[in-house]
Amino acid sequence: MSGTNGAGASLNAERRARELDELDRRTPVDVLVIGGGVTGAGVALDAASRGLSVVLAEKHDLAFGTSRWSSKLVHGGLRYLASGNVAIAHESAVERGILLGSTAPHLVRPMPQIVPLLPGVSRGDAAVVRAGLAAGDLLRAAAGTSRHALPASRRIARAEVQRYAPAVRTEGLRGGLLSWDGRLQDDARLVVGLARTAAAHGARILTRCAAEEVTGGGAVLRDTLTGGTHQVEARIVINAAGVWAGSIAPDITLRPSRGTHLVVSREVLGGLNAGLTVPVPGEHNRFVLVLPSPEGKVYIGLTDEDTGGDIPDVPQASEAEVDFLLDTVGTALREPLSRKDVLGTYSGLRPLLDAGTGRTADISRKHAVVIAGDGLVTIVGGKLTTYRRMAQDALDAALERSGRTAAPCRTRRLPLAGAGSAAELGAVRAPRRLVRRYGTEAAAVLAEAGGDPSMLEPVGDGIAHTRAELRFALRHEGALDESDVLDRRTRIGLVGADRQRALPVVRELLDR
């Protein structure tokens, strides 16, 4: 197994300009996709790999919206199983297995997660959680994911909890419940990988292109960099704009829900080596997750806040959400975290279909495909783990509605750019940190240094990323400006101080 690499997968300003010019030939395309998040990029890859001509239009940048604000988990749907949504849980487990084993094994790896059995977790509660984890094991097996890929859950002793999570309270600790799930190296990197793989199959990936006057037969694309417009006729139009889908398809009513995470240093948690699942006091089946990232940060989340009014480009955490997360995780720690430990926050909006009443936390996460009278297809709901199935369902519905035919879906076994087997990834001659981020393309990232040793040095104190990585982002990953590089291709921008240290280096590379 080896993912698509090479020039065909490279996205950059030059390719964008060339492909924008091609739009003016007024040749209809088979599929116009609106939205460059994980679902839109997934649709573009599905369609292009079936042999259809594809244009993806994104108003901002790849992974600009909700797709970059996740918990970075590829999870098997245990929460949905607990609430009786067996079909959604099974779908999540199946898609997790596909990402782990076929499409993105370089970006998705197993991660241990622990529920510490502290005094706040009664023996009855622990029994319920243990039964849920056992059901999750059955779900994993039913999805075809082996115990080698994701080990079975088990009860662990107090000492093992402390080895995994040294910062956990010891007073009253009765041990813990250990399970395994999938962890993404980075959610935005998954989106970029999807888009680049779609590009290698011929899709035109056009960022900074706002879709206007959208119908089931096409749209006007406005280049937000130049102001120029391009009329695109399409046999199929799929609206995958996430929380902005309603602005394109007015008949769609969404009820966005804000999910907020805190970013802290791994050191303040004693070198956390596993995810922690901390029950929310007084709530049934609701938890706060403490998730270590491969880059030395820890993400603590998440909330579920009903969000009305205009949809912001970049949602902001409320003070109440920060307090809630700190207070909840503090119940499991020897030394509670304080505001000074928070390096940054990030928030995303879930594109939930409006169910009318109740809490947003209770709205189904099942995705929906909605087709307007003029043929415009909208895909909403769902979650990052199930993006591939969402894309397939949207395209299948669009093909059926239009009466067009295409090759069968290939994305269950189609490796993304940089993907490789364990043996292939192990043979890459590059630092392991780069292999974890770029897979089989890690050597190509090193080559961006061009023999200049300074290009392989970190861009700032406490920042692992090198100049070669930033250059690779500009030359091959479609980054057009400093925000694309810092906030999506590398995620340096999650910590404001790191962003300021790296900013001069990015501007220097852009000037070149």
Secondary structure, 3 states (H helix, E strand, C coil): CECCCCHHHCECHHHHHHHHHHHCCCCCEEEEEECCCHHHHHHHHHHHHCCCCEEEECCCCCCCCHHHCCCCEECCCHHHHHCCCHHHHHHHHHHHHHHHHHHCCCCEEEEEEEEECCCCCCHHHHHHHHHHHHHHHHHHHHCCCCCCCCCCCEEECHHHHHHHCCCECCCCCCCEEEEEEEEECCHHHHHHHHHHHHHHCCCEEECCEEEEEEECCEEEEEECCCCCEEEEEEEEEEECCHHHHHHHCCCCCECCEEEEEEEEEHHHHCCCCCEEEEECCCCCCCEEEEEECCCCEEEEECCCEECCCCCCCCCCCCHHHHHHHHHHHHCCECCCCCHHHEEEEEEEEECCECCCCCCHHHCCCCCEEEECCCCCEEEECCCHHHHHHHHHHHHHHHHHHHCCCCCCCCCCCCCCCCCECHHHHHCCCCCHHHHHHHHHHHHHHHHCCCCCHHHHCEEECCEEEEHHHHHHHHHHECCCCHHHHHHHHCCHHHCHHHHHHHHHHHHHHHHC
